[in-house]
Amino acid sequence: MSSFGKRFSVKISLRILIVIFFLIPCGFCIWADTVFINKPLVVPAGKDNTELIDSILKQAERIASDLYSEYFKITDFKKGKAERSNYTLSVTVNISGRQSIMSLQMKPGVRRAEDESLGSGSGGNSSGKAQSFTIFGYPSEDTASYMANVILYLGSSFHRYLASDLKNHPQYVDEIPTDAFKNSVIPEMPMMLMPIDIAVTGEGNLLAAFSSICVEFNGRFGIVGEPGRTLFESGNYTFASGVSATPGGTVFLKPSLGRDIYKIAGGSEKPQKLRVGFDLYGPFTALQDGSVVAVNVQKKSALIVTGSKSAFSSAPRRKVVDLFTGPYSNITAVAGGPEGNIWVYDVVERRIRIHSPEGTLLDSIIPLCDPEQGQNPVSMSIYDDGRFVLYYSSGKMACYNRLGIPLWRLSEIPDLFSGSNEPLPMIGHTAVNSKNGVIYVSDQMGKRIIKLLDVQYLKDYGKSTDFEEKIVRLNKRIVENKDVKALEEKASMYKDAGAYEMSGYLWEEVLDMEPDNGKARINLANLKVQMLMANAGKLKDKAIAVILKLGPESARLTYSRAVQMYEQVLAGDPGNIKARAEMNELKNRFQKENKEGEKTYPLKFKELKFAGLFPSLMRYYLDHPAGSVIIENRGDKSIKNIRVSSFIKKYMDFPLASQVIEELKPGRSAKADLYILFNQSVLNLEEDISAQVNVKASYTVGKDEFSMSNSKAVTLYRRTALQWNNSGKLASFITPHEDTVERFSHSSLNTFSFAKRKIPGGYVLPDKFIRAVQISCALGSYGITYVEDPDSPISKVLGKVNVEDTVRFPRKTLLLRSGDCDDTTALLCSLMESSGIETAIMTSPGHVFMAFNSGEPAGSRWMFTTNSYAAIPFKGSLWIPVETTVLERGFMHAWKTASQIYRRNKVAAKVEFLPVAVEQEEFPPISLPASIFHIIPADPAKVEKLYSVSINTIHDSLYERALASYSGKASNASGRKKAYFENKIGILNARFGREDEAGETFKKLIRQFPNYISPYVNLSNLYLIKNRVKDAEEVLKKAACIEPDSAILNLKLAFIYYRKSDNEQLLKYFLKARASSPETAARYSYLINGTTSGEETEAGGGAVERAGNAGADDNVKELENLWDDSSE
């Protein structure tokens, strides 16, 4: 057995969340080889070219090592020797502009050649011959990710592309031929329906495009709608050759002719025409934000057409997006991926490229597949977790995880009635439903839609689908036993699910098996009526909705079709009471423009108001009204127990009632505030949509109960939208517990070895301050480019009411490596909060920045404040302002820039200081699903370099300048004034690593001025730093004899006994400190938490254990750094 077969394990790693989901269940093995990278050959071999390739290769190694460490280890010519590796990789680069070519060749090394099991099995590169891969185009930073993919791909070729033991391929569920429902959707035209394209909506429904018509099915193949029907009715029979949908319910239809795409917003009757500007020769897809991407493969161009998010314009916009990487690039499939990005498959590059909507290349994947099979993907569908399904022109399909590793492959499905298997269609497209693992395949030539069940997906997430799984079991009985009863049961299941067309098709199959089956004939006759009734009922509801919203004329076409269907039912069954009642109801509505049975009740909605709704404020709406209604009693009797509720279909689970109005007397009005309780689905909205808010009032008049309702259209904004009328709303986008943020924050701190966590020279600065510097340097080295939002520049929208802005979530800013000031502020706040550092949002006119709690007592402001740097005292601590858009220049430059902004605007009171913890009580962070992207942190060498620059600047700016200043002041002073300055010099020396000099200074001051308390406190600090607790205790007790009521002395003594776990002495000195300065003592009340003396209650203590006291560790360190710089 090869090393590939000897090791079968998966290490669950929080660093690579996607591995948890995709590697465990696959059934493939993991090899543990070493790949040695030879020194690259670069032509022409100039210095710039060599350095460029070395840099790209180094980054490729980091990416490959981080993502694929379960498969191999990488070493290169700078670190090891080739003879110790299993494989060697040679890289040859010919640089010639866009015509540049990079060739990578991997071959077995000495260790691998000695493996006797090499070549066992079948498939893949079992011969052990060298494998090559060519990368086209000028080498750039993006090439590193591509190279990492290639290393995995070439390595996998020696192990059958990790596909030797694939299991759990999809199970066949069912199929529906288009002839089964043709008469339900276009009975007036004898057209042949061929499914050209399919898509799945956010609700899990299936959309199928048949060129002349588009049909929406539910998950049981029941017809629920016909998007774009008005186009068909107007004589356009080619509007639906392609279909795509957004999670928010917007449908896009691509015609077979012309340069337009039709957009149908959720619930809208009338399609909106979007002009693309070129012929639609190529794939297209909708994105989560409501925009659509169209590709012209002939001209190698792509456009994104979007409904504008601009704060100042609502017109749709066209924008060229660069999806083709060069003259050789050839895109055959495109899809909208999770997190709103564009996935394209390039057959020349043999990889999937993931682009942002702006065209930025974010990542790439090479599906591990044997190239000798000549597979050419023509369709691509992506699950929410990043796994994807490719459908090949050869009539095969395969599913891969987020890394491109195969999960299953499929080339044939069972034919239930012949008992044998049949190949998948040659011309097909796929669509996946992430909610239940259902895969749809359109068979254009076979005029059918096939439904499969992804059992691997269900297994990974522990899901089940009772309906589909039961159908699969019935299929087994049909195939194995020709079981007619099983087929009858299937037909009945679909009928009960309202899928009458599917049920009718299956009953026809029953008749084919048993021509004399009376049950089948009866059911088919009943189904014909039921189909007509069901379709008529849908049209009736649709017509009534349009009547209420727009008026009867706008609903005339839908009204006429519904009445025609009811008439067909009554022609065959004149006694059908339900059909006649529904038809009469519709006619009455159409004629009277009123709701059925509406009576003139005294209660009226006088004024219904709803502003736009923001998902980011979903918790805010629980306590703050989202709208209001004024209700009026126009009758002559009192109305009592008025309950008003609001409800938004799909985005609320149930109506939310307002406060009860006990009584409303005749002629009086009352205002009812309306509240919204969103469900989690609102957080999936990436586009602005129009939603209907249904407002219902129930009440009593005398003993009779009544109710009435009304609807109002309201804009439901994308989850990233907010209005800047309250700057604290930005707190909703600060997500310290999101996985990507946590990983980046923790990896940033892990970049520094334990020894380097302390500032060089033994500096004594708060750990919070040091962590903040490290995170800032890590983010600055990572590189976030400042790009102001062109649609809503913060300089123009900050503070504006009724102007929407888009704020990126921190993980999106990390992924794109760009953002404006609000994006980068949310990011840095998130990273610091994730590492336990409190932060605050700060604003000045047209700008957003941040501050963090340094952990330094406010009394040390003199040491952290210079002409260039400001420190903000807040609740006993110093907060450091940071400008988040200039971090690439180092922490100190960011501090200095923010200080200038703060000071410039503070005088005019134009600065906001908003602690995130306070703001998140009203605007809590938005919870997000797991990201499919893995962020590679900055190069540790770059981080260390920027950190060193920052530390040196701290030394020069805080220590050297302050030391020179106070030394000058001391030389010009005498007596206690001189001692005061010398005490500060001692503190500076102690804090910046010159502890011996500081100690001598404090001892000298004690000798010269024995009643001067500050040197005693500071000398005790030095002893505590050196863990000389007993010496510190003696010094403080001497000082306590001189000044027994000193708050700082008693706190320091309490702290010493805290460390010694002497609760009796701890309480004694803490109570003395509290008597002298209650405010100061309250800050350190954690000291007495967990004590057991009866006095603890009086002192404000509790039974909380020290280990469980949130923030206690940071407060302990702050108390250790509580230096006394007073002049007394």
Beta strands, then each sheet from edge to edge (+ up, - down):
strand 1: 33-37
strand 2: 41-43
strand 3: 72-76
strand 4: 87-94
strand 5: 101-108
strand 6: 131-136
strand 7: 171-177
strand 8: 197-200
strand 9: 206-209
strand 10: 214-217
strand 11: 223-225
strand 12: 242-245
strand 13: 251-254
strand 14: 260-264
strand 15: 272-275
strand 16: 284-286
strand 17: 292-296
strand 18: 301-306
strand 19: 317-320
strand 20: 331-336
strand 21: 342-346
strand 22: 351-355
strand 23: 361-365
strand 24: 377-382
strand 25: 388-392
strand 26: 397-400
strand 27: 406-410
strand 28: 412-414
strand 29: 421-423
strand 30: 428-433
strand 31: 438-443
strand 32: 448-453
strand 33: 603-610
strand 34: 627-633
strand 35: 639-648
strand 36: 656-657
strand 37: 661-664
strand 38: 669-674
strand 39: 689-701
strand 40: 704-716
strand 41: 721-723
strand 42: 785-786
strand 43: 804-806
strand 44: 818-819
strand 45: 839-844
strand 46: 847-857
strand 47: 872-874
strand 48: 877-882
strand 49: 912-915
sheet 1: 2+ 4+ 1+ 3+
sheet 2: 2+ 4+ 5- 6+
sheet 3: 7+ 32- 31+ 30-
sheet 4: 8+ 9- 10+ 11-
sheet 5: 12+ 13- 14+ 15-
sheet 6: 16+ 17- 18+ 19-
sheet 7: 20+ 21- 22+ 23-
sheet 8: 24+ 25- 26+ 27-
sheet 9: 28+ 29-
sheet 10: 33+ 34- 38+
sheet 11: 36+ 35- 37+
sheet 12: 36+ 35- 39+ 40-
sheet 13: 41+ 43-
sheet 14: 42+ 44+
sheet 15: 47+ 48- 46+ 45- 49+
end
